[in-house]
Amino acid sequence: MSRFSSIRSKVWLCVLTALGGFFVSVLVGFYANLGQYNRLSQLQENYWPLVSNGDRMLAVIHQQNGKYEDAFLLGEQDLAQQAITLQVKFLDYMDDLILWVQRIDNSPVTVKSLLELKQDYVRAMRLAIELRPTISLAELTIDQQQEIQRFGPMQADLEARVKTITVALNAAMSQVIEENKQSALYNLFFLTALFLVGLLAAVLTVNRVAGTLLVSPLSRVLDNVRRLETGQELEPPKVSAATDEIGQHLFTAEQPPYA
């Protein structure tokens, strides 16, 4: 205990003990928050582009199918042309989605399914271009009627497949968000428990250190003062008078005054 012989050093030992427990809690909290930040960054960088592209694809093909229905119903080729021009936007979103799916592990949508969807979509768009001149015709041949009847279910099937992909992507992102929420909740409980344990350990440590290095020696000083008042023999110090400041005072108090 020679390093903590003075009263000031003993007080600083108690303070540093409490600060050490606080520092450990802050360090663990920083590590937990850093992990949470990395998980949220991954969600933003990976899953959000997947979901946004899937939603855009669904919105485009839904709008496209609506224009095709109006075009065949009203017999207007302009509406059919507007629907055909939307294929560029749809294919751009799909190409972006394929690139994002390739970048992440355990994607809820496979590249193979997206490529098959793209192939079927291009085939449907070729058929739409072939059918556009027949929209305004008053009379259609049997082959043309069959092609139109085949085109309707094809577009409905494509939209249903795109919707399935969108639902899968949203479900995957919701699952990741739920996992992050659970992780954040566990981190909160862990940090709270760690703080309480650290606080308890700091209190017990400070209490023990203060009791051993400060309270007990000062109590002996007080006992000797009372003994001195009543004329009793002073109790010898139990600490080293050469290395402990309180012990030095006790040792000095026991020495007889100079004549």
N, C-alpha and C positions, 0 to 999 in steps of 0.2 A: 504494500500500500504506500510505498515511498513516493510514488508519482502523484498520489492524491493526499498529500500530507496537510496542505493548507485548506482552510475552510472554503475559499473561493474555488479551488480545484474540485472539492467534493460537490459543491453546488453545480458546477459545470458538468460533472459526471452525471448527475441526475437529469440535467437539462438535455445533454447529448443522448442519454438513454431514451428519453421520450421522443426526441427528434429522430432517432434511428428507427423506432417503430413507425413513426409517421412517414419517413422516407421509404421504407419497405412497402407500406400500403400504397403510396403514390406511384412507386415503380411498377407494382403489380397492376394497378389501375391503368397506368399508361400502356402497358403491354396488352391488356384486355381490350382497351379502346382502339389500339392500333390494329388488332386482329379484326375488330368489328368494322373499322374503316376499310380494310382490305377486302372484306367480304362485300360491303356495299359498293365499293369501286368495281369489283368483278360483276356484280349485278347490273350496274349501270353500263359497263363497257360491253358485256356479252349478251345478257338476257333482254335488256331493253331494246336494242336494235332488232333482235329476233321478233319480239312481240309487236313492235311498231311496224315492221315490214309486213308481218302477217296480217295485221289489221288493215294496212293500206291495200294489200292485195284483195282482201275480202270486200272492201269498200269499192274498189275499181270494178271487180267482176260483177258485183251486185248492180252497180250503175250500168255496166255494159249490158247485162241481161235485160234490165228494164228498158233500155233504148231499143234492143232487138225486138222485144215484145211490142213496143209502140210502133216500131217500123213495120212489122208484119201486119199489125192490126190496122194501121192507118194507110199502109201502102206508100210510105215515104222513104225514098232511098237516102235522103239526107240524114235521117236518124240512124239508118244502118251504117252510113259512112262515119258518123260520129262515134258509134259503138266500135267500129273497126279501128279507129285511130287510138282508142284507149288501150289497145293491145301493147303499144310501145311502153306505156307507163306500167302496165301490169308485168311485162317481161323484165323491165328494169328492177322493179321491186323483187321479183323472183330471183334474179341473178344476185342481187345484194343478199337476199336471204340465204341462198346457197353458199355464198362466201362466208357468211357469219356462222352457218351451221358447221362448216369445215373447220372453223377456228376453235370451237369449244368441244370439250369432252362430254360424253353422255347426253348428247342432244336428244330432246324428245321427238325430233323429226330427223329422218335420215336423208342423206343426199340422194340416195337412189329413188326414194318416193317423190322427191321434188323434181328430179329429172324426168321421171315418168309423167308427172303432172304437167311439166313444161311441154313435153312431147305431145301429149293429148291436147293441150291448149292450142299449140301451133296447128295441129291437125284441124281443130274446130274453127280456128280463124281462117284457114284456107277454104274451108267449106262455106264460111260466112261471106267471104269475098266472092265465091262462085254464085252464091244465092242472091247477092245484092241486086243484080239486074232484074231478077224475077219478081222483086217485091212489088213493083208497080204494074205488073202484068195482070190483066183481068182474068185470063185463063191460063192455067198451068198444066203442063203435061203430068202424066202419072209419075214419071221419074222425079220431076221437080217437087211434086207434092211429097213423095217419099223422102227426098233429101231434107225438105223443110221439117217434116215430122221427125226425122233422125236428129236434126240440129237442136231442136228444143230440149229433149232429154240429155243430149250431150252437154249443153250449157248448164242445165240444172245439176248434172253430175259433177261438173267442174266446180261449180260454186259450193256444192256440198263438201267436196274434198278440200277446198280451200278453207271452208269453215271448220272442218275437222282439224286441220293443221293449226289454225288460229286458236282453237279451243285448247289443243295440246300445248301450244307455246304459252298461253296465258296460265294454264294449270301449272306448268313447270315453273314459271316465274312466281306464281303465288306460293308454291311449295318452298322455293328458295327464300322468299320473304318471310314465310312462317318459320323456317329454320333459323333465319337471322333474328327474328323476334324471340324465339326460344333461347337462342344463344345469348342475346342481350339480357334476357331475364335471368338466366343462370349466372351471367357475369355480375349482374346487380346483386343477386343473393350472395355470390362468392365474395364480392368486394365488401358487402356489408358484414358478413361473417368474419372476413379477414380484418376489417377495421375494428370490430369488437374484440377479436382475439388479440390484435396488436395493442389496443387500448388497455385491455386487461393485463397483458404481459408487461406493458410499460408501467402501469400503475404498481403492479407487484414488484417489478424490478426497482423502480424508483423508491418504493416504500422500503424494500430490503436494503438498498444502498444507503438511503437516508437514515434508516434505523441503525445500520451498522457503523456508518462513518460520521454521522452527525448527531442523531438523537441520543444514542447510548452514551457517547463521550460527554455531551452537554448535560445529560441527566446526571452523570457522575460529578460533573462540576457543580451542578445545583445541589446534589447531596452533600458534597464537601462544604459548600457554603453554609448549608443548614447545620452540619456538624461543627463548623467553625463558630457559628452563632451560639450553639449550646455547649461549646467547650469540649466536644468529643474529639477523639483521635481521627485524623483525616484518612480516608481510604486511598491506598496507593493506586496510581493510574494503571490500567490494564493494557494501555497502548504504549508504543515506544515513544518515549519523551524526546528522543533524538530525531525522529522522522515525522511526527504528527504534531500539527500546530496546537490542537486542543490538548494533546498529551504534554506538550511543552508548558502550556499554561498551568496544567495540573502539577507538573513537576516543579515549576517555579513557585506555585502556591504552597507546596509542602516544605520548601527550603526555609530555614529559620532566618529572620531578618538579621541584617548586620548590626553588631553592637555599636 
